[in-house]
Amino acid sequence: MSQSTTKKNSNVDRVYVRLRQLAANFEFKPDARINESSLSLELGASRTPLREALNRLVAEGFLTFQSGRGFFCRSLSPSLVLDLYEARVAVETETVRLACKRATDEELLLLKETLDRHEQTRQPPNEPDFLLDQDEEFHLAIARLSQNAELVGMLENLNDRVRYVRLVYLKAKVEQDARSYSSSGKTSAHRVILRAIMERNTETACLAMRRHIGRRREDAAEVVRIAYSQLYVPDDQTMERRL
């Protein structure tokens, strides 16, 4: 690979990583058109690597493209959030099914020890980022035990696409009632899932996973309502948060 090609790929990756972060956090507002000229100046990138990075994000579901109009941020609606949760259910019940067949006893014991440490070192219930990180870590660990790299990649993508709405919902719930998250049942749900996998009880494990991550249409609507309230805070409140 030539030096110029390596430099080009490195530049595309740099732009891609930054744009992915912006898109994942909805720093581009839902359905808003992407201003490529402004982004080019802001990121110090020429049009070619910028376009390559934008196209990668379209393929991953973070952006959309309309012929003749350009690139847009993804939408944020109850139906789309529900789609993401239903996709998670499909992917994760399959990872559980395969983990029941393929994970070794030693691997499952290590995961149980990790879960024990999570309980012992659990942060106060006002740390939603920490709680969400632990939750994703557990689910990805099970996905890796499925020994299917494609399923792991799918779950990582789904986690990143739904993380924003999960986090704002979790923060809102923590602010509403911190005690409800100190005993939210997340660890308990994880233990039910892991116990069923360790017993090689595929049906019970899949059912427990489905119940754990399933979300009703009413819940999805509430998630989106809270997310929009966070995204469109009046300017004076936004300034206060930055101070």
C-alpha positions as CSV (number, residue, x, y, z in Angstrom):
1,M,0.0,0.0,0.0
2,S,1.4,3.4,-1.0
3,Q,2.1,6.1,1.5
4,S,-0.5,8.4,-0.1
5,T,-3.2,5.6,0.1
6,T,-2.3,5.0,3.8
7,K,-2.6,8.7,4.5
8,K,-6.0,8.9,2.7
9,N,-7.4,5.9,4.6
10,S,-6.2,7.4,7.9
11,N,-7.9,10.7,7.1
12,V,-11.1,9.0,6.2
13,D,-11.0,7.0,9.4
14,R,-10.4,10.2,11.5
15,V,-13.3,12.0,9.9
16,Y,-15.5,8.8,10.2
17,V,-14.8,8.4,13.9
18,R,-15.7,12.1,14.6
19,L,-18.9,12.0,12.4
20,R,-20.0,8.8,14.0
21,Q,-19.7,10.3,17.4
22,L,-21.7,13.3,16.3
23,A,-24.4,11.2,14.7
24,A,-24.7,8.7,17.5
25,N,-25.2,11.5,20.0
26,F,-27.7,13.3,17.8
27,E,-25.5,16.4,17.6
28,F,-27.1,16.5,14.2
29,K,-30.8,17.0,14.9
30,P,-33.1,14.2,13.7
31,D,-33.9,14.5,10.0
32,A,-31.7,17.6,9.7
33,R,-29.7,18.0,6.4
34,I,-26.0,17.7,6.8
35,N,-24.1,20.8,5.7
36,E,-21.0,19.3,4.0
37,S,-19.3,22.6,3.4
38,S,-19.5,23.5,7.1
39,L,-18.4,20.1,8.2
40,S,-15.4,20.2,5.8
41,L,-14.2,23.4,7.4
42,E,-14.9,22.2,10.9
43,L,-13.1,18.9,10.5
44,G,-10.3,20.1,8.3
45,A,-11.2,17.5,5.7
46,S,-11.5,17.7,1.9
47,R,-14.7,16.7,0.2
48,T,-13.5,13.2,-0.8
49,P,-12.7,11.7,2.7
50,L,-15.8,13.5,4.1
51,R,-18.1,11.9,1.5
52,E,-16.5,8.4,2.1
53,A,-17.1,8.8,5.8
54,L,-20.7,10.0,5.3
55,N,-21.4,7.0,3.0
56,R,-20.1,4.6,5.6
57,L,-22.5,6.1,8.2
58,V,-25.4,5.7,5.8
59,A,-24.5,2.0,5.4
60,E,-24.4,1.7,9.2
61,G,-27.8,3.4,9.7
62,F,-26.6,6.6,11.4
63,L,-27.4,8.8,8.4
64,T,-29.6,8.7,5.4
65,F,-29.1,9.9,1.8
66,Q,-31.6,11.4,-0.5
67,S,-30.7,11.6,-4.2
68,G,-30.4,15.3,-5.3
69,R,-30.7,16.5,-1.7
70,G,-27.7,15.1,0.2
71,F,-27.1,13.5,3.6
72,F,-29.5,13.7,6.5
73,C,-29.4,12.7,10.2
74,R,-31.4,9.6,11.0
75,S,-34.9,10.0,12.2
76,L,-36.0,9.6,15.8
77,S,-39.5,8.2,16.2
78,P,-41.3,5.6,18.3
79,S,-41.5,3.2,15.4
80,L,-37.8,3.4,14.6
81,V,-36.9,2.9,18.3
82,L,-39.2,0.0,18.5
83,D,-37.5,-1.5,15.3
84,L,-34.1,-1.2,17.0
85,Y,-35.4,-3.0,20.1
86,E,-37.1,-5.7,18.1
87,A,-33.8,-6.2,16.2
88,R,-32.0,-6.5,19.5
89,V,-34.4,-9.2,20.6
90,A,-33.8,-11.1,17.4
91,V,-30.0,-10.9,17.6
92,E,-29.7,-11.5,21.3
93,T,-32.0,-14.4,21.5
94,E,-29.9,-16.0,18.8
95,T,-26.6,-15.3,20.6
96,V,-28.1,-16.8,23.8
97,R,-29.2,-19.9,21.8
98,L,-25.7,-20.4,20.4
99,A,-24.0,-19.6,23.7
100,C,-26.0,-22.4,25.3
101,K,-24.5,-24.8,22.8
102,R,-21.0,-23.4,22.3
103,A,-19.8,-21.7,25.5
104,T,-17.5,-23.7,27.7
105,D,-18.2,-24.1,31.4
106,E,-15.0,-22.2,32.1
107,E,-16.1,-19.2,29.9
108,L,-19.5,-19.1,31.7
109,L,-17.8,-19.2,35.1
110,L,-15.6,-16.3,34.1
111,L,-18.7,-14.4,33.1
112,K,-20.4,-15.2,36.4
113,E,-17.3,-13.9,38.2
114,T,-17.5,-10.6,36.2
115,L,-21.2,-10.3,37.1
116,D,-20.3,-10.8,40.8
117,R,-17.7,-8.0,40.5
118,H,-20.2,-5.7,38.9
119,E,-22.5,-6.1,41.9
120,Q,-19.8,-5.6,44.4
121,T,-18.4,-2.4,42.7
122,R,-21.8,-1.0,41.5
123,Q,-21.8,2.8,41.5
124,P,-24.6,4.8,43.1
125,P,-27.8,4.8,41.1
126,N,-27.1,8.4,39.8
127,E,-24.5,7.1,37.4
128,P,-26.5,6.1,34.3
129,D,-23.4,6.0,32.0
130,F,-21.8,3.4,34.3
131,L,-25.0,1.3,34.5
132,L,-25.4,1.4,30.7
133,D,-21.7,0.4,30.2
134,Q,-22.1,-2.6,32.5
135,D,-25.3,-3.6,30.8
136,E,-23.7,-3.5,27.3
137,E,-20.6,-5.3,28.5
138,F,-22.7,-8.2,29.8
139,H,-24.7,-8.5,26.6
140,L,-21.7,-8.3,24.4
141,A,-20.0,-11.0,26.5
142,I,-22.8,-13.4,25.8
143,A,-22.7,-12.5,22.1
144,R,-19.0,-13.4,22.0
145,L,-19.8,-16.7,23.6
146,S,-22.0,-17.5,20.6
147,Q,-18.7,-17.6,18.6
148,N,-20.5,-15.8,15.7
149,A,-18.6,-12.6,14.8
150,E,-21.4,-11.4,12.5
151,L,-23.9,-11.4,15.4
152,V,-21.4,-9.6,17.6
153,G,-21.0,-6.9,14.9
154,M,-24.8,-6.6,14.6
155,L,-25.2,-6.1,18.3
156,E,-22.4,-3.5,18.5
157,N,-24.1,-1.6,15.8
158,L,-27.5,-1.8,17.4
159,N,-26.1,-0.8,20.8
160,D,-24.5,2.4,19.3
161,R,-27.7,3.3,17.4
162,V,-29.9,3.0,20.4
163,R,-27.5,4.1,23.1
164,Y,-28.6,7.8,23.0
165,V,-32.2,7.1,23.7
166,R,-31.4,4.5,26.3
167,L,-29.1,7.0,28.1
168,V,-31.5,9.9,28.1
169,Y,-34.3,7.7,29.3
170,L,-32.2,6.2,32.1
171,K,-31.0,9.7,33.2
172,A,-34.6,10.9,33.3
173,K,-35.7,7.9,35.4
174,V,-32.7,8.3,37.8
175,E,-33.6,11.9,38.3
176,Q,-37.3,11.0,38.9
177,D,-36.6,8.3,41.4
178,A,-33.0,7.3,42.2
179,R,-34.2,4.4,44.4
180,S,-35.9,2.7,41.5
181,Y,-32.5,2.2,39.9
182,S,-30.7,1.1,43.0
183,S,-33.1,-1.9,42.9
184,S,-34.0,-1.8,39.2
185,G,-33.6,-5.5,38.7
186,K,-31.0,-5.3,35.9
187,T,-28.4,-7.4,37.7
188,S,-31.2,-9.9,38.7
189,A,-32.3,-10.2,35.1
190,H,-28.7,-10.8,34.0
191,R,-28.4,-13.5,36.6
192,V,-31.5,-15.2,35.4
193,I,-30.2,-15.2,31.9
194,L,-26.8,-16.4,32.8
195,R,-28.1,-19.2,35.1
196,A,-30.2,-20.5,32.3
197,I,-27.3,-20.5,29.9
198,M,-25.1,-22.3,32.5
199,E,-27.8,-24.9,32.8
200,R,-28.0,-25.2,29.0
201,N,-31.7,-24.4,29.2
202,T,-32.1,-22.7,25.8
203,E,-35.8,-22.0,26.0
204,T,-35.6,-20.4,29.4
205,A,-32.5,-18.4,28.5
206,C,-34.1,-17.0,25.3
207,L,-37.3,-16.1,27.1
208,A,-35.4,-14.3,29.9
209,M,-33.4,-12.3,27.4
210,R,-36.6,-11.4,25.4
211,R,-38.3,-10.2,28.6
212,H,-35.2,-8.3,29.7
213,I,-34.7,-6.2,26.6
214,G,-38.2,-6.1,25.1
215,R,-39.9,-2.7,24.9
216,R,-43.5,-2.0,24.2
217,R,-44.7,0.6,21.7
218,E,-45.9,2.8,24.7
219,D,-42.4,2.7,26.2
220,A,-40.8,3.6,22.9
221,A,-43.0,6.7,22.6
222,E,-42.0,7.8,26.1
223,V,-38.3,7.3,25.2
224,V,-38.6,9.4,22.2
225,R,-40.5,12.1,24.0
226,I,-37.8,12.4,26.6
227,A,-35.1,12.3,23.9
228,Y,-36.7,15.2,22.1
229,S,-37.0,17.2,25.3
230,Q,-33.2,16.8,25.7
231,L,-32.4,17.6,22.1
232,Y,-34.5,20.8,21.9
233,V,-33.7,22.5,25.1
234,P,-34.1,26.3,24.9
235,D,-30.8,28.2,24.4
236,D,-30.7,29.8,27.8
237,Q,-31.0,26.4,29.5
238,T,-28.4,25.0,27.2
239,M,-26.0,27.8,28.2
240,E,-26.7,27.1,31.9
241,R,-25.8,23.5,31.4
242,R,-22.5,24.4,29.8
243,L,-21.5,26.8,32.7
